[in-house]
């Protein structure tokens, strides 16, 4: 019985450690993101590529692929400001490139919209197309 408990505790520790130190970013819900957008308290970064961005993206989002080199000039001066990165959906991990770039620039409140653009569209939220 004690061996089982130790094994379970070890597994739990490993799982928690990988979440804490594995480069993961906290998730933000669609509703939380909508609220932050309406309050103008977020910078959103789209990591789906320029062709997808042109067709439709979350309103106000930055095209990461087209602006990677000048990202520092597009993010707010407040390093504690909310920055949210997203890509295609729950199984997409491309968002991490933008989240990591923001983090490397010193941003401390970086989150992930795991629902991605697919979840945004499924929730029947508006998108905007690039000109």
C-alpha positions as CSV (number, residue, x, y, z in Angstrom):
1,X,0.0,0.0,0.0
2,X,2.8,2.4,0.9
3,X,4.6,1.7,-2.4
4,X,1.4,2.6,-4.3
5,X,1.0,5.8,-2.5
6,X,4.6,6.8,-3.1
7,X,4.2,5.9,-6.8
8,X,1.1,8.0,-7.1
9,X,2.8,10.9,-5.3
10,X,5.8,10.7,-7.6
11,X,3.6,10.7,-10.7
12,X,1.7,13.7,-9.4
13,X,4.9,15.5,-8.7
14,X,6.3,14.8,-12.1
15,X,3.0,15.9,-13.7
16,X,2.9,19.2,-11.7
17,X,6.6,19.8,-12.4
18,X,6.1,19.5,-16.2
19,X,3.2,21.9,-16.1
20,X,5.2,24.4,-14.0
21,X,8.4,24.2,-15.9
22,X,7.4,22.9,-19.3
23,X,6.9,26.2,-21.0
24,X,3.2,26.1,-20.6
25,X,1.1,29.2,-20.5
26,X,-2.1,29.7,-18.5
27,X,-5.3,29.3,-20.6
28,X,-7.8,32.1,-21.1
29,X,-11.4,31.4,-22.0
30,X,-13.2,32.9,-24.9
31,X,-15.4,34.9,-22.5
32,X,-12.4,36.2,-20.6
33,X,-10.7,37.2,-23.8
34,X,-13.8,38.9,-25.1
35,X,-14.1,40.9,-21.9
36,X,-10.4,41.9,-22.1
37,X,-10.8,43.0,-25.7
38,X,-13.9,45.1,-25.0
39,X,-12.0,46.7,-22.1
40,X,-9.0,47.3,-24.3
41,X,-6.8,45.4,-21.8
42,X,-5.2,42.8,-24.0
43,X,-2.8,42.4,-27.0
44,X,-3.8,39.4,-29.0
45,X,-1.3,37.5,-31.2
46,X,-2.5,35.2,-34.1
47,X,0.0,32.5,-34.9
48,X,-1.9,30.8,-37.8
49,X,0.1,32.3,-40.6
50,X,-0.5,35.3,-42.8
51,X,-2.9,33.5,-45.3
52,X,-5.2,32.5,-42.4
53,X,-4.8,35.9,-40.7
54,X,-5.9,37.6,-43.9
55,X,-9.0,35.5,-44.2
56,X,-10.1,36.1,-40.6
57,X,-8.7,36.6,-37.2
58,X,-9.8,37.7,-33.7
59,X,-10.5,41.4,-33.9
60,X,-7.4,43.5,-33.2
61,X,-5.0,40.5,-33.3
62,X,-1.4,41.0,-34.5
63,X,-0.2,38.7,-37.4
64,X,2.8,37.0,-35.7
65,X,4.3,35.7,-38.9
66,X,4.3,39.1,-40.6
67,X,5.4,41.0,-37.6
68,X,7.8,38.7,-35.7
69,X,10.8,41.0,-36.2
70,X,9.0,44.1,-34.9
71,X,6.9,42.4,-32.2
72,X,8.6,44.5,-29.5
73,X,7.2,47.7,-31.1
74,X,3.7,46.3,-31.3
75,X,3.4,45.2,-27.7
76,X,2.5,47.6,-24.9
77,X,5.2,49.3,-22.8
78,X,3.7,47.8,-19.6
79,X,5.5,44.5,-19.3
80,X,2.7,43.3,-16.9
81,X,0.0,43.9,-19.6
82,X,-2.1,40.9,-20.7
83,X,-0.8,39.2,-23.9
84,X,-2.7,36.3,-25.4
85,X,-1.4,34.1,-28.2
86,X,-3.6,31.6,-30.2
87,X,-3.4,29.3,-33.2
88,X,-5.7,26.8,-34.8
89,X,-7.3,25.1,-31.8
90,X,-6.8,22.8,-28.8
91,X,-4.3,20.5,-30.5
92,X,-2.2,23.3,-32.0
93,X,1.0,24.3,-30.3
94,X,2.2,26.9,-32.7
95,X,1.0,29.6,-30.3
96,X,4.0,28.9,-28.0
97,X,6.4,30.7,-30.4
98,X,4.5,34.0,-29.9
99,X,4.0,33.4,-26.2
100,X,7.7,32.6,-25.8
101,X,8.7,35.7,-27.9
102,X,6.6,37.9,-25.6
103,X,8.0,36.3,-22.5
104,X,11.6,36.8,-23.8
105,X,10.7,40.5,-24.3
106,X,9.9,40.6,-20.5
107,X,6.1,40.2,-20.5
108,X,4.9,38.5,-17.4
109,X,1.2,38.0,-18.1
110,X,1.2,35.8,-21.2
111,X,-1.7,33.5,-21.7
112,X,-3.0,31.0,-24.3
113,X,-6.4,30.8,-25.9
114,X,-6.4,27.1,-26.3
115,X,-9.7,27.2,-28.1
116,X,-7.9,28.9,-30.9
117,X,-9.5,30.4,-34.0
118,X,-11.6,27.2,-34.5
119,X,-13.1,27.6,-31.0
120,X,-13.7,31.3,-31.5
121,X,-15.6,30.5,-34.7
122,X,-17.6,27.6,-33.1
123,X,-18.6,30.1,-30.4
124,X,-20.0,32.3,-33.3
125,X,-17.7,35.2,-32.4
126,X,-16.8,37.8,-35.0
127,X,-13.6,37.9,-36.9
128,X,-12.0,40.5,-39.0
129,X,-10.2,40.1,-42.3
130,X,-7.0,41.9,-43.1
131,X,-6.8,44.3,-46.0
